[in-house]
């Protein structure tokens, strides 16, 4: 079952992070980006947060689940969707704990070609 666009919009509205939160459709599901980092996935209309030690400390007891077959376990957020402050905070904490995204090799090649 693919995720509905209104589910992702609801999550974005609840988090209220403005332009810091972006989402992109991927294979019928969605990736959530906070400050340019993939922080969570929305699959089958459920929110799966990337697991970090900092996120686990903030959330306490967590339910884990795989967003898709073969995926590593993520934190499955449900009740947090009804608490906008907690949702925004855990997304912030997780984004801060994740490494910056690696530059895409294609973009680096384009930049080098433009300089010549």
C-alpha positions as CSV (number, residue, x, y, z in Angstrom):
1,X,0.0,0.0,0.0
2,X,1.5,3.4,-1.0
3,X,1.5,6.3,1.4
4,X,-1.1,9.0,0.8
5,X,0.1,12.5,0.1
6,X,-2.3,13.9,2.8
7,X,-0.6,11.7,5.4
8,X,2.8,13.2,4.7
9,X,1.3,16.7,4.6
10,X,-0.3,16.0,8.0
11,X,3.0,15.0,9.5
12,X,4.8,18.0,8.0
13,X,2.0,20.3,9.4
14,X,2.2,18.7,12.8
15,X,6.0,19.1,13.0
16,X,5.7,22.7,12.0
17,X,9.4,23.0,11.0
18,X,8.7,25.2,8.0
19,X,11.2,25.1,5.2
20,X,13.6,23.0,7.3
21,X,11.3,20.0,6.6
22,X,11.0,18.8,3.1
23,X,9.6,15.5,1.7
24,X,10.1,13.7,-1.5
25,X,8.2,10.8,-3.0
26,X,10.2,7.7,-3.5
27,X,8.8,4.5,-4.9
28,X,5.3,5.3,-3.7
29,X,6.5,6.2,-0.3
30,X,8.2,9.3,1.1
31,X,11.5,10.4,2.6
32,X,11.4,13.3,5.1
33,X,14.4,15.6,5.1
34,X,15.2,17.9,8.0
35,X,18.0,20.4,7.2
36,X,18.8,18.4,4.1
37,X,19.3,15.1,5.9
38,X,17.0,12.1,5.5
39,X,15.6,11.8,8.9
40,X,12.5,9.7,8.5
41,X,10.5,7.6,6.1
42,X,6.8,7.5,5.7
43,X,5.8,4.1,4.4
44,X,2.3,2.6,4.4
45,X,1.0,5.8,6.1
46,X,3.3,5.2,9.1
47,X,6.2,7.4,10.3
48,X,9.6,5.6,10.7
49,X,12.3,7.6,12.3
50,X,16.0,6.9,11.6
51,X,17.3,5.3,14.8
52,X,19.9,7.3,16.8
53,X,21.1,7.0,20.4
54,X,20.0,10.6,20.9
55,X,16.5,9.9,19.6
56,X,16.2,6.8,21.8
57,X,17.2,8.8,24.9
58,X,14.6,11.4,24.1
59,X,11.8,9.0,23.3
60,X,12.5,6.5,26.0
61,X,10.8,3.2,25.2
62,X,10.4,2.9,21.4
63,X,8.6,0.6,19.1
64,X,10.8,-0.6,16.2
65,X,9.7,-1.7,12.8
66,X,11.0,-2.0,9.3
67,X,9.7,0.6,6.8
68,X,10.0,-1.9,4.0
69,X,11.1,-5.5,3.6
70,X,14.8,-5.9,4.2
71,X,15.2,-2.5,5.8
72,X,17.0,-2.0,9.1
73,X,14.7,-1.3,12.1
74,X,13.6,2.3,12.5
75,X,11.7,3.9,15.4
76,X,7.9,3.6,14.6
77,X,6.3,6.8,15.7
78,X,2.5,6.9,16.4
79,X,1.5,8.8,19.5
80,X,4.2,11.4,18.8
81,X,2.1,12.5,15.8
82,X,-0.5,13.8,18.1
83,X,2.1,15.8,20.1
84,X,3.5,18.5,17.7
85,X,6.1,19.7,20.2
86,X,7.5,16.2,20.8
87,X,7.4,15.4,17.1
88,X,9.3,18.5,16.1
89,X,11.9,17.9,18.9
90,X,12.6,14.3,18.0
91,X,13.0,15.3,14.3
92,X,15.4,18.0,15.4
93,X,17.4,15.7,17.7
94,X,17.6,13.0,15.0
95,X,18.7,15.4,12.3
96,X,21.4,16.9,14.5
97,X,22.7,13.4,15.3
98,X,23.0,12.3,11.7
99,X,26.1,13.0,9.6
100,X,25.8,15.6,6.8
101,X,24.7,14.1,3.5
102,X,27.6,13.0,1.2
103,X,27.9,15.1,-1.9
104,X,26.6,13.4,-5.0
105,X,29.4,12.4,-7.4
106,X,27.5,13.6,-10.4
107,X,27.2,17.1,-9.0
108,X,30.9,17.2,-8.2
109,X,31.7,16.2,-11.7
110,X,29.4,18.9,-13.1
111,X,31.1,21.5,-10.9
112,X,34.6,20.4,-12.1
113,X,33.4,20.5,-15.8
114,X,32.0,24.1,-15.4
115,X,35.3,25.4,-13.9
116,X,37.2,24.3,-17.0
